[in-house]
Amino acid sequence: MATITRLPHPAIEDVQLTDVLFALSDPARLEIVRELVDGPLSMAECGLINPALPKSTKSHLFKVLREAGIVLNEPDGRGRVVSLRRDELDASFPGLLDAVLSSPPAR
């Protein structure tokens, strides 16, 4: 049986504001972050976000968010759970997520 490996995540002290802003500048990635505000989602649940997007595109969107330090993508049994690093981001960049998430969704 294959073991799900833990993906690399940046330490919060290594997260750069420019990387966070870049990751949040894409409407599809911002939509994912908006979905994660209410709590973690399994990757299967994340698949329901914008079902028109190909799986490979969604994988890339999640990779950019993870590498920017915005989300954690953790093994959970045979699947994965994605969660927003809200507390850590709020401590590092006070008010940033609130400001970005309170903006109207892209049309």
Protein Blocks (a to p, Z undefined) as FASTA:
>chain_A
ZZddddddddfklpcfklmmmmmmpmklmmmmmmmmnoccdfklmmmgoplbcfklmmmm
mmmmmmnopaccddehjbccdddfkkmmmmmmghklmmmmmpccdZZ
